[in-house]
Amino acid sequence: MQVLSETVSNIMMAYSSSETQETAIFLLMMDKFFYCCNSRPEMSVHKRKPFLAPYTSVNDSRFNFLKKTFLNYLANWKASIDERKGNFTKDDKSKMFLSSQTYQGLRLTVYSLEDIVKFLLNHGFEYVLTSKFSQDLLEEHFGRHRQSARRSENPSLQTLGVQENKFRIQRTMATSIREGIREAPRDPKKG
């Protein structure tokens, strides 16, 4: 089960004390934010999560959620800490909120997501799947480099070049093998 999810939020709302209600709201906000950033058609139907549906309109209500609800929620949280009375140092207050990098990253993500989705829809795309904007393939590629390097935590450029060539050869061989299997003549006696 994912921690930053509607399920955990609902459990906290139902079974925890009032002291955890704000955490439950934060979990729900993050869950919806993640869904907006990971739209895919099969999941929106299968899981009955409208926030996972493909973007088909420049007037999609998720943009309103992201800018007016989600970002306002974060801004209000930050403002409440900035205005908080008491003997709190700047360091104390910084620990009560997201890191400044995370906060700015979330804001940048929201505005960038809206801009790119609207751009694509305005330039002929029928729908946009934000799950395709993921870095998973890039992370997987560099994960293979880390795995190949084994104990070397700081590989040289030469080592990376050798590994990249090895990966390229493996892909070429795998493609040739797959094509060879598809093109292999069938034995007419076996049907």
C-alpha positions as CSV (number, residue, x, y, z in Angstrom):
1,M,0.0,0.0,0.0
2,Q,1.3,3.5,-0.8
3,V,1.7,5.8,2.2
4,L,0.7,9.0,0.4
5,S,-2.7,7.7,-0.7
6,E,-6.4,8.2,-0.3
7,T,-6.7,4.8,1.4
8,V,-4.3,5.8,4.2
9,S,-5.9,9.2,4.4
10,N,-9.4,7.6,4.8
11,I,-8.1,5.2,7.5
12,M,-6.5,8.1,9.4
13,M,-9.7,10.2,9.1
14,A,-11.8,7.3,10.4
15,Y,-9.6,5.8,13.1
16,S,-7.1,8.4,14.3
17,S,-7.3,11.3,16.7
18,S,-8.1,14.9,15.6
19,E,-4.3,15.6,15.9
20,T,-3.7,13.6,12.7
21,Q,-6.4,15.1,10.6
22,E,-4.1,17.6,8.9
23,T,-1.7,14.7,8.0
24,A,-4.7,12.9,6.5
25,I,-5.6,15.9,4.4
26,F,-1.9,16.2,3.2
27,L,-2.0,12.5,2.1
28,L,-5.2,13.1,0.2
29,M,-3.8,16.2,-1.5
30,M,-0.6,14.3,-2.5
31,D,-2.6,11.3,-3.8
32,K,-4.7,13.6,-6.1
33,F,-1.5,15.4,-7.2
34,F,0.2,12.1,-8.1
35,Y,-2.9,11.0,-10.1
36,C,-2.9,14.3,-12.0
37,C,0.7,13.6,-13.0
38,N,0.1,9.9,-13.9
39,S,-3.0,9.9,-16.0
40,R,-3.6,6.6,-17.9
41,P,-6.9,5.4,-19.3
42,E,-7.0,1.8,-18.1
43,M,-6.3,2.9,-14.5
44,S,-9.0,5.6,-14.4
45,V,-11.7,3.0,-15.4
46,H,-10.3,0.1,-13.5
47,K,-9.7,2.0,-10.2
48,R,-12.6,4.4,-10.7
49,K,-10.3,7.3,-10.2
50,P,-11.3,10.3,-12.4
51,F,-8.0,12.1,-11.7
52,L,-6.3,9.3,-13.6
53,A,-8.3,9.8,-16.8
54,P,-6.5,11.1,-19.9
55,Y,-6.5,14.9,-20.4
56,T,-8.9,15.7,-23.3
57,S,-9.7,19.4,-22.7
58,V,-7.7,22.6,-22.0
59,N,-10.5,23.4,-19.5
60,D,-9.9,20.2,-17.5
61,S,-11.0,20.6,-13.8
62,R,-7.8,19.0,-12.6
63,F,-6.0,22.2,-13.6
64,N,-8.2,24.1,-11.2
65,F,-7.5,21.5,-8.5
66,L,-3.8,21.7,-9.0
67,K,-3.6,25.5,-9.0
68,K,-6.4,26.6,-6.8
69,T,-6.7,23.7,-4.3
70,F,-3.3,22.0,-4.2
71,L,-1.0,25.0,-4.5
72,N,-3.2,27.1,-2.3
73,Y,-3.2,24.4,0.3
74,L,0.7,24.4,0.2
75,A,0.9,28.2,0.2
76,N,-1.5,28.5,3.2
77,W,0.5,25.8,5.1
78,K,3.7,27.8,4.4
79,A,2.0,31.1,5.4
80,S,0.7,29.6,8.7
81,I,4.2,28.6,9.6
82,D,5.7,31.9,8.6
83,E,3.1,33.7,10.8
84,R,3.3,31.3,13.7
85,K,3.7,32.9,17.0
86,G,6.2,31.6,19.5
87,N,9.9,31.3,20.0
88,F,10.7,29.4,16.8
89,T,14.0,29.8,15.0
90,K,14.2,29.9,11.2
91,D,15.5,26.3,11.4
92,D,12.6,25.2,13.6
93,K,10.1,26.7,11.1
94,S,11.8,25.1,8.1
95,K,11.3,21.7,9.7
96,M,7.5,22.4,9.9
97,F,7.1,22.6,6.1
98,L,8.4,20.9,3.0
99,S,12.0,21.8,1.9
100,S,12.1,24.9,-0.2
101,Q,13.4,22.8,-3.1
102,T,10.4,20.4,-2.8
103,Y,7.9,23.3,-2.6
104,Q,9.4,25.0,-5.6
105,G,9.5,21.7,-7.5
106,L,5.8,21.0,-6.8
107,R,4.9,24.5,-8.0
108,L,7.1,24.1,-11.2
109,T,5.5,20.7,-11.9
110,V,2.0,22.0,-11.6
111,Y,2.6,25.0,-14.0
112,S,4.7,22.9,-16.4
113,L,2.1,20.1,-16.5
114,E,-0.7,22.5,-17.3
115,D,1.4,24.3,-20.0
116,I,2.5,21.1,-21.7
117,V,-0.9,19.4,-21.6
118,K,-2.7,22.5,-23.0
119,F,0.1,23.0,-25.6
120,L,-0.3,19.4,-26.9
121,L,-4.2,19.6,-26.9
122,N,-4.1,22.9,-28.8
123,H,-1.7,21.4,-31.4
124,G,-3.8,18.4,-32.5
125,F,-3.5,15.8,-29.8
126,E,-6.7,14.1,-29.0
127,Y,-5.7,13.3,-25.5
128,V,-2.6,13.5,-23.2
129,L,-1.4,10.8,-20.8
130,T,0.8,12.5,-18.2
131,S,2.1,9.1,-17.1
132,K,4.2,9.2,-20.3
133,F,6.2,12.2,-18.9
134,S,7.9,9.9,-16.4
135,Q,11.6,9.5,-15.9
136,D,11.3,5.8,-15.3
137,L,13.1,4.8,-18.5
138,L,16.0,7.1,-17.7
139,E,16.2,5.9,-14.1
140,E,16.1,2.3,-15.4
141,H,19.0,3.0,-17.8
142,F,21.2,4.5,-15.2
143,G,20.2,1.8,-12.7
144,R,21.7,-0.7,-15.2
145,H,24.9,1.4,-15.2
146,R,25.0,1.3,-11.4
147,Q,24.4,-2.4,-11.4
148,S,27.1,-3.1,-14.0
149,A,29.6,-1.0,-12.1
150,R,29.1,-3.2,-9.0
151,R,31.3,-1.7,-6.3
152,S,32.4,1.4,-8.2
153,E,30.4,4.3,-7.0
154,N,32.2,6.9,-9.1
155,P,32.8,5.3,-12.6
156,S,35.0,7.1,-15.1
157,L,33.7,8.4,-18.4
158,Q,35.7,5.5,-20.1
159,T,33.8,3.0,-17.9
160,L,30.5,4.5,-18.8
161,G,31.4,4.4,-22.4
162,V,32.3,0.7,-22.2
163,Q,29.1,-0.1,-20.4
164,E,27.0,1.9,-22.9
165,N,28.6,0.0,-25.8
166,K,27.9,-3.3,-24.0
167,F,24.2,-2.3,-23.6
168,R,24.0,-1.3,-27.3
169,I,25.5,-4.7,-28.4
170,Q,23.0,-6.5,-26.1
171,R,20.1,-4.6,-27.6
172,T,21.3,-5.3,-31.1
173,M,21.7,-9.0,-30.4
174,A,18.3,-9.3,-28.7
175,T,16.6,-7.6,-31.7
176,S,18.4,-9.9,-34.1
177,I,17.4,-13.0,-32.1
178,R,13.7,-11.9,-31.9
179,E,13.6,-11.1,-35.6
180,G,15.3,-14.5,-36.4
181,I,12.7,-16.3,-34.3
182,R,9.8,-14.5,-36.1
183,E,11.3,-15.2,-39.6
184,A,12.3,-18.8,-39.0
185,P,10.7,-21.1,-41.6
186,R,8.1,-23.4,-40.2
187,D,8.3,-27.1,-40.7
188,P,5.2,-28.0,-42.9
189,K,5.0,-31.5,-41.3
190,K,4.5,-30.0,-37.8
191,G,1.8,-27.6,-39.0
